[in-house]
Amino acid sequence: MKAPTAASRPLGLQGRGHPQRWLILGVICLAQLTVLLDNTVLNVAIPSLTTELHASSTDIQWMINAYALVQSGLLLTAGSSADRYGRKKLLAAGLALFGIGSLAAGLAQTAGQLMAARAGMGIGGALLMTTTLAVVVQIFDDSERVKAIGIWSTVAMLGFAGGPLLGGFMLDHFWWGAIFLLNIPVALLALVAVLALVPESKNPAGDRPDLPGALLSTLGMTALVYVIITGPAHGWTSGQVLGAGVAGVAALAVFVWWELRIPYPMLDMHFFRNQRFVGAVAGSVLVAFGMTGSLYLLTQHLQFVLGYGPLEAGLRTAPMAVTVVVLNLAGAGARVLAKWGTPRTIGLGMACVAAGLAAVAILGGDSYQGMLVGLVLIGAGAALAGPAMANALMSAIPPEKAGVGAGVNGTLAEFGNGLGVAVLGAVLNSRFSALVPAAAGAVSLPAALAAAGSTEERGHIRDAFASGLETSQLVGAAAVLAGGLLAALLLKRAEVREGAGQGAEDAREGAGQGAEDAREGAGQGAKEPSDQRSAPSAPVPSE
């Protein structure tokens, strides 16, 4: 066989990789950081948006979810498109779309305009999130790739941590639109650097992008999130809510049917036959659900209830992400995983996340000290469960579909983000309306306070809002704990089944080998008497 030439080998395998690989990694991390900051930067701007754009609580949820839902619906298709048409091209396109969306968001004059701009940013974000990791894999060889991906992953968590901090700083000095306009020079710088430095790589024979699948999944997820967000306001049995629910279920059913019949699905439904995959999916969605939903509630608690400013609130949410970064860099999750195994590690991690949410609800109602304990627990749980779930998910998928596995992981995380904001926000709104029926028509807490007729009534409204936050956190804790137990159970059953299957296979191989040895022994035994009968008799010596 002819040895591959340097030109025919993947770029990441040529010698030590691309000569400017570390500079390119810096550019990629800068682009990725911009996207990830926008996952959480909006949380500390909620008070500003409710007053300056007259945004309701439902509007705020949609501003956050428009970004997450579009991104989760397009991640898998964006990955296959990048593989087929060129990773550099789509990385550059993602940066351009993200920059244009940021400009539109910064200049938005209404809540609807901001939602639309955030959806546009989600398209650019989907292109960026899939292509950055693909380029890292291409430009580094095997000896440096793990280190490069570790840096890439750490930047991802720094983005989660830095969003509230950056948003708080900008809001302390500028108007709310500045948190989006800041993205534009960063996107331009990254775009120039990508065009100048990043090499093109693609697989023209790769799978065709599954655009109908992307559309159906996005419509289905958006309709179900719409039901969750608007149910408390319109009534769960209203025609509007029920119609959206039926449409969402129908869209997802058609999505499953479509994915089963086409030769190049964006999500292979046969993966769900694997209990390891299902367990990892449940855990991934619910960890993202707990972390993002809790951050959405925390920033409101810190500003509306405890009275902190945007920057102070951002600083006080940081311990959660800082704990994740520190434990990830220390390799704590990998060590616990090696010692305890996947099911128990995921169970422990998600129990810590649930305990943290409960601690925030019970201990953090009146002071930050109790909340701090909960934040550290949430971060520790995510650091333990995250690597174990990613490993379980990737090990359940054939190696030749590792790219699909990475896309599934990102999609689930974004869907969990949107689901956390929708569900916990709906619980908050329902509880608040139940405790203060007179304020049920108010679009937000500031509006309810402005309509209050006395100081005593305003105090009652604040107490009701704090009670709604507490209930939401406890619901989130219960959901995460139940999901952790389910994920651990499914993964343990998968391990037992795989172990039993391997034992049966070994037994069959042993039995087959024993039968073969018996046949050979019987054949050898039959051969020896025959040889003795057929041997010529010795001549009788003559006298």
TILUMVO-978624 format. One record per residue (C-alpha): x, y, z. Coordinates in Angstrom, 1 decimal. Layout:
BEGIN
<atom <X,Y,Z>>
...
//
This chain:
BEGIN
<atom <0.0,0.0,0.0>>
<atom <1.2,3.4,-0.9>>
<atom <2.1,5.6,2.1>>
<atom <0.1,8.8,2.4>>
<atom <2.0,12.0,1.5>>
<atom <2.1,15.0,3.7>>
<atom <-0.4,16.7,1.5>>
<atom <-2.9,13.9,1.7>>
<atom <-2.9,13.6,5.5>>
<atom <-5.3,15.6,7.6>>
<atom <-3.7,18.9,8.6>>
<atom <-3.7,18.1,12.3>>
<atom <-1.5,15.0,11.6>>
<atom <1.3,16.7,9.7>>
<atom <4.3,16.8,11.9>>
<atom <3.5,19.0,14.9>>
<atom <0.4,20.5,13.3>>
<atom <-0.1,23.9,11.7>>
<atom <2.9,26.2,12.4>>
<atom <0.7,29.0,13.7>>
<atom <-1.6,26.6,15.6>>
<atom <-1.4,28.4,19.0>>
<atom <-2.1,31.8,17.5>>
<atom <-5.1,30.3,15.6>>
<atom <-6.3,28.7,18.8>>
<atom <-6.2,32.2,20.5>>
<atom <-8.3,33.6,17.6>>
<atom <-10.8,30.7,17.9>>
<atom <-11.1,31.0,21.6>>
<atom <-11.7,34.8,21.2>>
<atom <-14.6,34.0,18.8>>
<atom <-16.0,31.3,21.0>>
<atom <-15.8,33.5,24.1>>
<atom <-17.9,36.2,22.4>>
<atom <-20.6,33.7,21.7>>
<atom <-20.6,32.1,25.1>>
<atom <-20.7,35.5,26.9>>
<atom <-24.0,36.1,25.2>>
<atom <-25.5,33.0,26.8>>
<atom <-25.5,34.7,30.2>>
<atom <-24.7,38.4,29.7>>
<atom <-28.4,39.3,29.4>>
<atom <-29.3,38.1,32.9>>
<atom <-28.0,41.1,34.7>>
<atom <-29.7,43.5,32.2>>
<atom <-33.2,42.2,33.2>>
<atom <-34.1,45.3,35.4>>
<atom <-32.8,47.7,32.7>>
<atom <-34.8,46.0,30.0>>
<atom <-38.0,45.9,32.0>>
<atom <-37.9,49.7,32.6>>
<atom <-36.3,51.0,29.3>>
<atom <-38.0,48.6,26.8>>
<atom <-41.1,48.0,29.0>>
<atom <-40.4,44.3,28.6>>
<atom <-42.6,41.8,30.5>>
<atom <-41.3,38.8,32.3>>
<atom <-42.4,36.7,29.3>>
<atom <-40.5,39.0,27.0>>
<atom <-37.4,38.6,29.0>>
<atom <-37.7,34.8,28.8>>
<atom <-38.0,35.0,25.0>>
<atom <-35.1,37.3,24.7>>
<atom <-32.9,34.7,26.4>>
<atom <-34.5,31.7,24.7>>
<atom <-34.5,33.0,21.2>>
<atom <-30.8,32.7,21.2>>
<atom <-30.6,29.3,22.9>>
<atom <-33.4,27.7,20.8>>
<atom <-32.2,28.8,17.4>>
<atom <-28.6,27.7,18.3>>
<atom <-29.7,24.3,19.6>>
<atom <-31.9,23.7,16.5>>
<atom <-29.0,24.5,14.1>>
<atom <-25.9,23.1,15.8>>
<atom <-26.0,19.6,14.2>>
<atom <-26.8,20.8,10.7>>
<atom <-24.2,23.6,11.1>>
<atom <-21.6,20.9,11.9>>
<atom <-22.4,18.8,8.8>>
<atom <-22.5,21.9,6.6>>
<atom <-19.1,23.0,7.8>>
<atom <-17.6,19.5,7.1>>
<atom <-19.1,19.5,3.6>>
<atom <-18.6,23.1,2.5>>
<atom <-15.6,24.3,4.4>>
<atom <-15.0,25.0,8.1>>
<atom <-13.2,28.3,7.5>>
<atom <-16.0,29.6,5.3>>
<atom <-18.7,28.9,7.9>>
<atom <-16.6,30.1,10.8>>
<atom <-16.2,33.5,8.9>>
<atom <-19.9,33.5,8.1>>
<atom <-20.8,32.8,11.7>>
<atom <-18.7,35.7,12.9>>
<atom <-20.3,38.1,10.3>>
<atom <-23.8,37.0,11.2>>
<atom <-23.1,37.3,14.9>>
<atom <-21.7,40.8,14.5>>
<atom <-24.7,41.9,12.4>>
<atom <-27.1,40.4,15.0>>
<atom <-25.2,42.2,17.8>>
<atom <-25.5,45.5,16.0>>
<atom <-29.3,45.0,15.6>>
<atom <-29.6,44.0,19.2>>
<atom <-27.7,47.0,20.5>>
<atom <-29.9,49.4,18.5>>
<atom <-33.2,47.6,19.2>>
<atom <-36.1,50.0,20.2>>
<atom <-38.6,47.3,21.2>>
<atom <-38.7,44.0,22.9>>
<atom <-39.8,42.3,19.7>>
<atom <-36.8,43.8,17.8>>
<atom <-34.4,42.5,20.5>>
<atom <-35.9,39.0,20.3>>
<atom <-35.5,38.9,16.5>>
<atom <-31.9,40.2,16.8>>
<atom <-31.1,37.5,19.4>>
<atom <-32.5,34.8,17.1>>
<atom <-30.1,36.1,14.3>>
<atom <-27.2,36.0,16.8>>
<atom <-28.2,32.4,17.5>>
<atom <-27.7,31.4,13.8>>
<atom <-24.2,32.9,13.9>>
<atom <-23.5,31.3,17.3>>
<atom <-24.4,27.9,15.9>>
<atom <-22.0,28.2,13.1>>
<atom <-19.2,29.4,15.5>>
<atom <-19.7,26.7,18.1>>
<atom <-19.4,23.8,15.7>>
<atom <-16.6,25.2,13.5>>
<atom <-14.3,26.3,16.3>>
<atom <-13.9,22.8,17.7>>
<atom <-13.6,21.3,14.3>>
<atom <-10.8,23.7,13.4>>
<atom <-8.9,22.9,16.6>>
<atom <-9.1,19.2,15.8>>
<atom <-7.7,19.9,12.3>>
<atom <-4.7,22.1,13.2>>
<atom <-3.3,20.1,16.2>>
<atom <-1.7,16.7,16.1>>
<atom <-2.4,13.9,18.5>>
<atom <0.3,14.9,21.0>>
<atom <-1.2,18.4,21.5>>
<atom <-4.8,18.0,20.7>>
<atom <-6.0,17.1,24.2>>
<atom <-4.2,20.2,25.7>>
<atom <-5.7,22.4,23.0>>
<atom <-9.3,21.1,23.6>>
<atom <-8.8,21.5,27.3>>
<atom <-8.0,25.2,26.7>>
<atom <-11.0,25.5,24.5>>
<atom <-13.2,23.9,27.1>>
<atom <-11.9,26.2,29.9>>
<atom <-12.6,29.2,27.8>>
<atom <-16.2,27.9,27.4>>
<atom <-16.7,28.0,31.2>>
<atom <-15.0,31.3,31.5>>
<atom <-17.6,32.6,29.0>>
<atom <-20.4,31.3,31.2>>
<atom <-18.8,33.0,34.3>>
<atom <-17.8,36.2,32.6>>
<atom <-21.2,37.1,31.1>>
<atom <-22.8,38.5,34.2>>
<atom <-19.5,40.2,35.2>>
<atom <-19.1,41.9,31.8>>
<atom <-22.8,42.8,31.6>>
<atom <-22.7,44.3,35.1>>
<atom <-19.6,46.4,34.3>>
<atom <-21.1,47.7,31.0>>
<atom <-24.4,48.5,32.7>>
<atom <-22.7,50.4,35.4>>
<atom <-21.1,52.7,32.8>>
<atom <-23.3,52.6,29.7>>
<atom <-26.8,51.9,28.6>>
<atom <-28.0,48.3,28.1>>
<atom <-27.4,48.2,24.3>>
<atom <-23.6,48.5,25.0>>
<atom <-23.5,44.8,26.1>>
<atom <-24.2,43.9,22.5>>
<atom <-22.3,46.6,20.7>>
<atom <-19.1,45.4,22.5>>
<atom <-19.3,42.2,20.4>>
<atom <-18.8,44.1,17.1>>
<atom <-15.1,45.1,17.3>>
<atom <-14.3,41.6,18.8>>
<atom <-16.2,39.9,15.9>>
<atom <-14.4,42.1,13.3>>
<atom <-11.0,41.4,14.8>>
<atom <-11.7,37.7,14.9>>
<atom <-13.1,37.7,11.3>>
<atom <-9.9,39.4,10.0>>
<atom <-7.7,36.9,11.9>>
<atom <-9.7,33.9,10.7>>
<atom <-9.5,35.0,7.1>>
<atom <-5.7,35.6,7.4>>
<atom <-4.6,32.7,9.6>>
<atom <-7.1,29.8,9.7>>
<atom <-6.5,27.1,6.9>>
<atom <-9.5,25.8,5.0>>
<atom <-10.5,22.2,5.5>>
<atom <-13.6,20.3,4.3>>
<atom <-14.9,16.9,3.2>>
<atom <-16.8,17.4,0.0>>
<atom <-18.1,13.8,0.2>>
<atom <-19.5,14.4,3.7>>
<atom <-23.2,14.1,4.5>>
<atom <-25.6,16.6,3.1>>
<atom <-27.0,19.1,5.7>>
<atom <-30.4,18.0,7.0>>
<atom <-32.3,21.3,6.6>>
<atom <-35.8,19.9,7.0>>
<atom <-34.7,18.1,10.2>>
<atom <-33.2,21.4,11.5>>
<atom <-36.4,23.3,10.7>>
<atom <-38.7,20.6,12.3>>
<atom <-36.7,20.3,15.5>>
<atom <-36.5,24.1,15.9>>
<atom <-40.2,24.5,15.4>>
<atom <-41.0,21.7,17.8>>
<atom <-38.8,22.9,20.6>>
<atom <-39.9,26.5,20.2>>
<atom <-43.6,25.5,20.3>>
<atom <-43.1,23.5,23.5>>
<atom <-41.1,26.3,25.2>>
<atom <-43.9,28.7,24.1>>
<atom <-46.4,26.5,26.0>>
<atom <-44.2,26.5,29.1>>
<atom <-43.6,30.3,29.1>>
<atom <-47.2,31.5,28.2>>
<atom <-49.1,28.8,30.1>>
<atom <-49.2,30.7,33.4>>
<atom <-50.4,33.9,31.8>>
<atom <-53.0,32.5,29.3>>
<atom <-54.0,29.4,31.2>>
<atom <-52.8,25.9,30.5>>
<atom <-56.2,24.9,29.0>>
<atom <-56.5,27.9,26.7>>
<atom <-56.8,27.3,23.0>>
<atom <-53.7,29.3,22.3>>
<atom <-51.6,27.2,24.7>>
<atom <-53.1,23.8,23.7>>
<atom <-52.8,24.6,20.0>>
<atom <-49.1,25.4,20.4>>
<atom <-48.6,22.2,22.4>>
<atom <-50.3,20.1,19.7>>
<atom <-48.2,21.8,17.0>>
<atom <-45.0,21.2,19.0>>
<atom <-45.7,17.6,19.5>>
<atom <-46.7,17.1,15.9>>
<atom <-43.5,18.8,14.6>>
<atom <-41.3,16.7,16.8>>
<atom <-43.2,13.5,15.7>>
<atom <-42.6,14.4,12.1>>
<atom <-39.0,15.1,12.9>>
<atom <-38.5,11.6,14.3>>
<atom <-40.3,10.1,11.3>>
<atom <-38.1,12.1,8.9>>
<atom <-34.9,11.3,10.7>>
<atom <-35.7,7.5,10.6>>
<atom <-36.3,7.5,6.8>>
<atom <-33.5,9.6,5.4>>
<atom <-29.9,8.3,4.8>>
<atom <-28.2,11.3,6.3>>
<atom <-30.1,12.2,9.5>>
<atom <-28.9,15.1,11.7>>
<atom <-29.7,12.9,14.7>>
<atom <-29.6,9.1,14.3>>
<atom <-32.7,7.9,16.3>>
<atom <-31.1,4.5,16.7>>
<atom <-28.8,6.0,19.3>>
<atom <-31.8,6.1,21.7>>
<atom <-31.8,2.3,21.8>>
<atom <-28.6,2.6,23.9>>
<atom <-29.3,3.1,27.6>>
<atom <-25.9,4.7,28.1>>
<atom <-26.8,7.3,25.5>>
<atom <-30.3,7.9,27.0>>
<atom <-28.8,8.3,30.5>>
<atom <-26.1,10.7,29.3>>
<atom <-28.8,12.7,27.4>>
<atom <-31.0,13.0,30.5>>
<atom <-28.1,14.1,32.6>>
<atom <-26.7,16.7,30.1>>
<atom <-30.1,18.4,29.6>>
<atom <-30.8,18.6,33.3>>
<atom <-27.4,19.9,34.4>>
<atom <-27.8,22.7,31.8>>
<atom <-31.4,23.2,33.0>>
<atom <-30.3,23.6,36.6>>
<atom <-27.3,25.9,36.0>>
<atom <-28.8,28.3,33.5>>
<atom <-32.2,28.3,35.1>>
<atom <-30.6,29.1,38.5>>
<atom <-28.5,31.9,37.0>>
<atom <-31.6,33.4,35.4>>
<atom <-33.3,33.4,38.9>>
<atom <-30.2,34.4,40.9>>
<atom <-29.6,37.6,39.0>>
<atom <-33.2,38.7,39.6>>
<atom <-33.0,37.7,43.3>>
<atom <-29.8,39.6,43.8>>
<atom <-31.1,42.8,42.1>>
<atom <-34.8,42.8,42.8>>
<atom <-34.8,41.3,46.3>>
<atom <-31.4,42.0,47.8>>
<atom <-31.0,45.3,46.1>>
<atom <-27.5,44.9,44.4>>
<atom <-26.5,46.8,41.3>>
<atom <-25.7,45.0,38.0>>
<atom <-21.9,44.8,38.6>>
<atom <-22.4,43.7,42.2>>
<atom <-24.9,41.0,41.1>>
<atom <-22.5,39.8,38.4>>
<atom <-19.6,39.5,40.9>>
<atom <-21.8,37.5,43.3>>
<atom <-22.8,34.9,40.6>>
<atom <-19.2,34.2,39.7>>
<atom <-18.3,31.6,42.4>>
<atom <-20.4,29.0,40.6>>
<atom <-18.4,29.2,37.4>>
<atom <-15.1,29.8,39.1>>
<atom <-15.6,26.6,41.1>>
<atom <-16.2,24.7,37.8>>
<atom <-13.1,26.1,36.3>>
<atom <-10.9,25.4,39.3>>
<atom <-12.1,21.8,39.7>>
<atom <-11.8,21.2,35.9>>
<atom <-8.2,22.5,35.8>>
<atom <-7.4,20.4,38.9>>
<atom <-8.7,17.3,37.1>>
<atom <-11.1,16.5,40.0>>
<atom <-13.9,15.1,37.8>>
<atom <-11.5,12.8,35.9>>
<atom <-10.1,11.4,39.2>>
<atom <-13.5,10.8,40.7>>
<atom <-14.7,9.2,37.4>>
<atom <-11.7,6.8,37.4>>
<atom <-12.3,5.8,41.0>>
<atom <-16.1,5.6,41.2>>
<atom <-17.2,4.9,37.7>>
<atom <-19.6,6.8,35.4>>
<atom <-23.0,6.1,37.1>>
<atom <-22.0,7.0,40.7>>
<atom <-20.0,10.1,39.5>>
<atom <-23.0,11.4,37.6>>
<atom <-25.3,10.7,40.5>>
<atom <-23.0,12.4,42.9>>
<atom <-22.5,15.5,40.7>>
<atom <-26.2,16.0,40.0>>
<atom <-27.0,15.5,43.7>>
<atom <-24.5,18.3,44.4>>
<atom <-26.3,20.5,41.8>>
<atom <-29.7,19.7,43.4>>
<atom <-28.3,20.4,46.9>>
<atom <-26.9,23.7,45.7>>
<atom <-30.2,24.8,44.2>>
<atom <-32.0,23.9,47.4>>
<atom <-29.4,25.8,49.5>>
<atom <-29.8,28.9,47.4>>
<atom <-33.6,28.6,47.9>>
<atom <-33.6,28.0,51.7>>
<atom <-30.4,29.7,52.9>>
<atom <-30.1,32.6,50.4>>
<atom <-33.5,34.2,50.9>>
<atom <-32.3,37.1,53.0>>
<atom <-28.5,37.2,52.7>>
<atom <-25.7,36.3,50.3>>
<atom <-23.8,34.1,52.6>>
<atom <-26.3,31.2,52.4>>
<atom <-26.5,31.7,48.6>>
<atom <-22.7,31.4,48.3>>
<atom <-22.8,27.9,49.7>>
<atom <-25.3,26.9,47.1>>
<atom <-23.3,28.4,44.3>>
<atom <-20.2,26.5,45.2>>
<atom <-22.2,23.3,45.4>>
<atom <-23.8,23.8,42.0>>
<atom <-20.3,24.5,40.5>>
<atom <-18.8,21.4,42.2>>
<atom <-21.6,19.2,40.9>>
<atom <-21.3,20.5,37.4>>
<atom <-17.5,19.9,37.4>>
<atom <-18.1,16.3,38.6>>
<atom <-21.0,15.4,36.3>>
<atom <-20.0,17.3,33.2>>
<atom <-16.9,15.2,32.1>>
<atom <-18.6,12.0,33.1>>
<atom <-21.7,12.7,31.0>>
<atom <-19.6,13.8,28.0>>
<atom <-17.6,10.6,28.2>>
<atom <-20.7,8.5,28.5>>
<atom <-22.4,10.2,25.6>>
<atom <-19.3,9.9,23.3>>
<atom <-18.7,6.3,24.3>>
<atom <-22.3,5.4,23.3>>
<atom <-21.7,6.7,19.8>>
<atom <-19.5,4.9,17.2>>
<atom <-16.1,6.4,16.8>>
<atom <-16.7,7.3,13.2>>
<atom <-19.6,9.5,14.3>>
<atom <-17.7,11.4,17.0>>
<atom <-18.4,14.7,15.2>>
<atom <-22.1,14.0,15.5>>
<atom <-21.7,13.1,19.2>>
<atom <-20.0,16.5,19.8>>
<atom <-22.9,18.2,18.0>>
<atom <-25.5,16.3,20.1>>
<atom <-23.7,17.3,23.3>>
<atom <-23.8,21.0,22.3>>
<atom <-27.4,20.8,21.1>>
<atom <-28.5,19.2,24.4>>
<atom <-26.7,21.8,26.4>>
<atom <-28.4,24.7,24.6>>
<atom <-31.8,23.0,24.8>>
<atom <-31.3,22.5,28.5>>
<atom <-30.4,26.2,28.8>>
<atom <-33.7,27.2,27.1>>
<atom <-35.7,24.7,29.1>>
<atom <-34.3,25.9,32.4>>
<atom <-35.2,29.5,31.8>>
<atom <-38.7,28.6,30.5>>
<atom <-39.7,26.1,33.2>>
<atom <-38.3,27.9,36.2>>
<atom <-39.5,31.2,34.9>>
<atom <-43.0,29.8,34.5>>
<atom <-42.9,28.5,38.1>>
<atom <-41.8,31.9,39.3>>
<atom <-44.6,33.7,37.4>>
<atom <-47.3,31.2,38.5>>
<atom <-46.3,31.4,42.2>>
<atom <-46.0,35.2,42.1>>
<atom <-49.5,35.5,40.5>>
<atom <-51.0,33.1,43.0>>
<atom <-49.6,35.1,46.0>>
<atom <-50.5,38.5,44.6>>
<atom <-53.6,38.2,42.5>>
<atom <-53.9,41.9,42.3>>
<atom <-50.6,42.1,40.5>>
<atom <-51.4,39.3,38.1>>
<atom <-51.9,41.7,35.2>>
<atom <-48.5,43.4,35.8>>
<atom <-46.0,42.6,33.1>>
<atom <-43.0,42.6,35.5>>
<atom <-42.0,43.1,39.1>>
<atom <-41.1,46.8,38.6>>
<atom <-44.5,47.4,37.0>>
<atom <-46.2,45.7,39.9>>
<atom <-44.3,47.8,42.4>>
<atom <-45.1,51.0,40.5>>
<atom <-48.8,50.1,40.6>>
<atom <-48.7,49.4,44.4>>
<atom <-50.6,51.9,46.5>>
<atom <-48.6,51.8,49.7>>
<atom <-45.2,50.9,51.2>>
<atom <-46.9,47.9,52.9>>
<atom <-48.2,46.7,49.6>>
<atom <-44.9,47.0,47.9>>
<atom <-43.3,45.0,50.7>>
<atom <-45.9,42.3,50.2>>
<atom <-45.2,42.2,46.5>>
<atom <-41.4,41.9,47.1>>
<atom <-42.0,39.1,49.6>>
<atom <-44.2,37.3,47.0>>
<atom <-41.6,37.6,44.4>>
<atom <-39.0,36.2,46.8>>
<atom <-41.3,33.3,47.6>>
<atom <-41.7,32.6,43.8>>
<atom <-37.9,32.5,43.4>>
<atom <-37.6,30.1,46.3>>
<atom <-40.3,27.8,44.9>>
<atom <-38.6,27.9,41.4>>
<atom <-35.2,26.9,42.8>>
<atom <-36.8,24.0,44.8>>
<atom <-38.6,22.8,41.7>>
<atom <-35.3,23.0,39.8>>
<atom <-33.6,21.0,42.6>>
<atom <-36.2,18.3,42.5>>
<atom <-35.9,18.0,38.7>>
<atom <-32.1,17.8,38.7>>
<atom <-32.1,15.2,41.5>>
<atom <-34.7,13.1,39.7>>
<atom <-32.7,13.4,36.5>>
<atom <-29.5,12.4,38.2>>
<atom <-31.0,9.3,39.7>>
<atom <-32.6,8.3,36.4>>
<atom <-29.3,8.9,34.5>>
<atom <-27.3,6.9,37.1>>
<atom <-29.8,4.1,37.0>>
<atom <-29.8,3.9,33.2>>
<atom <-26.0,4.0,33.0>>
<atom <-25.7,1.3,35.7>>
<atom <-28.1,-0.9,33.8>>
<atom <-26.2,-0.4,30.6>>
<atom <-23.0,-1.3,32.3>>
<atom <-24.5,-4.5,33.8>>
<atom <-26.0,-5.4,30.5>>
<atom <-22.8,-4.8,28.6>>
<atom <-20.9,-6.8,31.3>>
<atom <-23.4,-9.7,31.0>>
<atom <-23.2,-9.6,27.2>>
<atom <-19.4,-9.7,27.4>>
<atom <-19.6,-12.6,29.9>>
<atom <-21.9,-14.5,27.6>>
<atom <-19.7,-13.9,24.7>>
<atom <-16.7,-15.1,26.6>>
<atom <-18.6,-18.2,27.7>>
<atom <-19.6,-18.9,24.1>>
<atom <-16.1,-18.5,22.9>>
<atom <-14.9,-20.7,25.8>>
<atom <-17.5,-23.4,25.0>>
<atom <-16.6,-23.2,21.3>>
<atom <-12.9,-23.6,22.1>>
<atom <-13.7,-26.6,24.4>>
<atom <-15.8,-28.3,21.7>>
<atom <-13.0,-27.7,19.2>>
<atom <-10.5,-29.2,21.6>>
<atom <-12.8,-32.2,22.3>>
<atom <-13.2,-32.8,18.6>>
<atom <-9.5,-32.6,18.0>>
<atom <-8.9,-35.0,20.9>>
<atom <-11.5,-37.4,19.6>>
<atom <-10.0,-37.3,16.2>>
<atom <-6.5,-37.9,17.6>>
<atom <-7.8,-40.8,19.7>>
<atom <-9.5,-42.4,16.7>>
<atom <-6.5,-42.0,14.5>>
<atom <-4.1,-43.8,16.9>>
<atom <-5.9,-47.3,17.0>>
<atom <-6.4,-47.1,13.2>>
<atom <-2.7,-46.5,12.8>>
<atom <-2.0,-49.5,15.0>>
<atom <-4.3,-51.8,13.0>>
<atom <-3.0,-50.8,9.6>>
<atom <0.7,-51.0,10.5>>
<atom <2.5,-54.0,8.8>>
<atom <3.4,-56.8,11.1>>
<atom <7.0,-57.4,11.8>>
<atom <8.7,-60.2,9.8>>
<atom <9.3,-63.5,11.6>>
<atom <12.9,-64.2,11.7>>
<atom <13.9,-67.4,9.9>>
<atom <15.9,-70.1,11.6>>
//
